[in-house]
Amino acid sequence: MSPSAAAAPPAKSYSIASIPADGIGTEVVEAAITVLKTLSETLGTFAIDFTHFDWSSETYKKTGKYIPDGGLDELKKHDAILFGAVGAPDVPDHISLWSLRLAICQTFQQYANVRPTKVFRGTQSPLRNCKAGDLDWVIVRENSEGEYAGQGGRSHRGQPWETATEVAMFTRHGVERIMRFAFETARSRPLKLLTIVTKSNAQRNGMVLWDEVAAEVAKEFPDVTTDKMLVDAMTCRMVLKPESIDTIVATNLQADILSDLAAALAGSIGIAPTSNLDPTRKNPSMFEPIHGSAFDITGKGIANPVATFWTSAEMLAWLGEHDASEKLLDVVERVCEKGIVTADLGGTAKTVDVTNAVCEEIRSLYGESK
Ligand SMILES: NC(=O)c1ccc[n+]([C@@H]2O[C@H](COP(=O)([O-])OP(=O)(O)OC[C@H]3O[C@@H](n4cnc5c(N)ncnc54)[C@H](O)[C@@H]3O)[C@@H](O)[C@H]2O)c1
């Protein structure tokens, strides 16, 4: 048999757990699965299959649990998790968040939360004079401790002297690992610039440890330039000098807030992705849009699926499919450039229109006749 006649090696195959959960989460995850299957079938360079997990507020209301007994062991068998959003009007948010999303992030030690933001070609930032390319950031959020460590409690419930504490927890181990991850991320980007966000003027314990560990880790990365900003001043810089920012590292709460601002400055929360990574790769990582379940638009078919498409591209890159990842993101930008965008970006397209347009663009650019 001549070498050219030899069978092509089998494409790598990935098993993805899908957890659409609530509200528009179900709509955007369905759209992303359609696009990922089209990409896999068209490129032929990787195979992908999805196992659906019906973990949602509906399940909780029926069974009293978001995650059934043994559920996390099942989840762990997959290469990655594609998540929608959790939250329902008739379940308190702290129950839904802690029982599903945080239960996964914390158990699987997904300590690095990565949130890229940019102005897509064909979309508009609300900032005057901010064009595609002027705003291109990666926010690295500490995802395992800090203000969301779950430390604290309530005493004397119902009494006038009722007390509640919410203790932010910073460990040397936790800060060191996220700083190292953030420096590595900054090193991989063109500007090699890391802004360390802090609030050590007012918070004189945890945040001072944060600053000290950042300075120690910086010595291992002489090729990365750093600057330090108080979180309040950072909001002004994001609005006034977006081009001066590249990679940002911040605590769990601070980065949570800054990344919503970042998403709005890039045009809409409907395009912003997030990856919850276990950089040790001992556990599957989880990919999701930043947005929530959006009660106000659920069932209307107008949710922007772009954030979930972008997070799907991030998932492919994490799995090692860099070429497919870059192609998917480029295709999504091409569709935006054609003006096929949902109402949050000023368009009239529905979720299904954007999804179909992305699939058509994939086939037209990479289909067999090409
Ligand atoms: N990761 C998560 O699962 C997550 C994140 C945030 C909020 N939540 C939950 O979601 C519920 C609603 O929260 P919220 O209203 O604060 O935030 P949200 O992100 O759901 O909605 C905020 C606003 O942005 C709009 N929006 C969000 N995503 C959009 C999209 N893809 N396309 C177009 N418009 C979009 C919504 O219509 C709404 O007006 C709550 O229960 C909350 O706890 C979950």
PDBQT file of the ligand as one rigid body, heavy atoms in Angstrom, charges set to zero:
ROOT
HETATM    1  N1  LIG A 401     -23.180  31.537  35.778  1.00  0.00    +0.000 N 
HETATM    2  C1  LIG A 401     -24.461  31.548  36.067  1.00  0.00    +0.000 C 
HETATM    3  O1  LIG A 401     -25.114  30.518  36.055  1.00  0.00    +0.000 OA
HETATM    4  C2  LIG A 401     -25.121  32.858  36.393  1.00  0.00    +0.000 A 
HETATM    5  C3  LIG A 401     -24.492  34.081  36.149  1.00  0.00    +0.000 A 
HETATM    6  C4  LIG A 401     -25.191  35.266  36.415  1.00  0.00    +0.000 A 
HETATM    7  C5  LIG A 401     -26.481  35.211  36.919  1.00  0.00    +0.000 A 
HETATM    8  N2  LIG A 401     -27.055  33.984  37.154  1.00  0.00    +0.000 N 
HETATM    9  C6  LIG A 401     -28.451  33.875  37.595  1.00  0.00    +0.000 C 
HETATM   10  O2  LIG A 401     -29.294  34.248  36.493  1.00  0.00    +0.000 OA
HETATM   11  C7  LIG A 401     -30.486  34.852  37.009  1.00  0.00    +0.000 C 
HETATM   12  C8  LIG A 401     -30.691  36.218  36.348  1.00  0.00    +0.000 C 
HETATM   13  O3  LIG A 401     -29.586  37.061  36.736  1.00  0.00    +0.000 OA
HETATM   14  P1  LIG A 401     -29.342  38.526  36.209  1.00  0.00    +0.000 P 
HETATM   15  O4  LIG A 401     -30.613  39.081  35.662  1.00  0.00    +0.000 OA
HETATM   16  O5  LIG A 401     -28.609  39.265  37.249  1.00  0.00    +0.000 OA
HETATM   17  O6  LIG A 401     -28.276  38.378  35.014  1.00  0.00    +0.000 OA
HETATM   18  P2  LIG A 401     -28.479  37.891  33.512  1.00  0.00    +0.000 P 
HETATM   19  O7  LIG A 401     -27.108  37.778  32.922  1.00  0.00    +0.000 OA
HETATM   20  O8  LIG A 401     -29.298  36.685  33.454  1.00  0.00    +0.000 OA
HETATM   21  O9  LIG A 401     -29.274  39.084  32.764  1.00  0.00    +0.000 OA
HETATM   22  C9  LIG A 401     -28.849  40.450  32.827  1.00  0.00    +0.000 C 
HETATM   23  C10 LIG A 401     -29.393  41.198  31.601  1.00  0.00    +0.000 C 
HETATM   24  O10 LIG A 401     -28.618  40.841  30.455  1.00  0.00    +0.000 OA
HETATM   25  C11 LIG A 401     -29.465  40.312  29.445  1.00  0.00    +0.000 C 
HETATM   26  N3  LIG A 401     -28.791  39.159  28.840  1.00  0.00    +0.000 N 
HETATM   27  C12 LIG A 401     -28.089  38.209  29.501  1.00  0.00    +0.000 A 
HETATM   28  N4  LIG A 401     -27.637  37.301  28.638  1.00  0.00    +0.000 NA
HETATM   29  C13 LIG A 401     -28.071  37.669  27.416  1.00  0.00    +0.000 A 
HETATM   30  C14 LIG A 401     -27.917  37.106  26.119  1.00  0.00    +0.000 A 
HETATM   31  N5  LIG A 401     -27.246  35.964  25.900  1.00  0.00    +0.000 N 
HETATM   32  N6  LIG A 401     -28.495  37.738  25.081  1.00  0.00    +0.000 NA
HETATM   33  C15 LIG A 401     -29.180  38.873  25.258  1.00  0.00    +0.000 A 
HETATM   34  N7  LIG A 401     -29.355  39.467  26.466  1.00  0.00    +0.000 NA
HETATM   35  C16 LIG A 401     -28.808  38.861  27.534  1.00  0.00    +0.000 A 
HETATM   36  C17 LIG A 401     -30.744  39.859  30.155  1.00  0.00    +0.000 C 
HETATM   37  O11 LIG A 401     -31.839  39.843  29.272  1.00  0.00    +0.000 OA
HETATM   38  C18 LIG A 401     -30.847  40.860  31.287  1.00  0.00    +0.000 C 
HETATM   39  O12 LIG A 401     -31.507  42.023  30.848  1.00  0.00    +0.000 OA
HETATM   40  C19 LIG A 401     -30.322  34.916  38.514  1.00  0.00    +0.000 C 
HETATM   41  O13 LIG A 401     -30.957  33.790  39.080  1.00  0.00    +0.000 OA
HETATM   42  C20 LIG A 401     -28.820  34.803  38.728  1.00  0.00    +0.000 C 
HETATM   43  O14 LIG A 401     -28.453  34.256  39.969  1.00  0.00    +0.000 OA
HETATM   44  C21 LIG A 401     -26.425  32.827  36.884  1.00  0.00    +0.000 A 
ENDROOT
TORSDOF 0
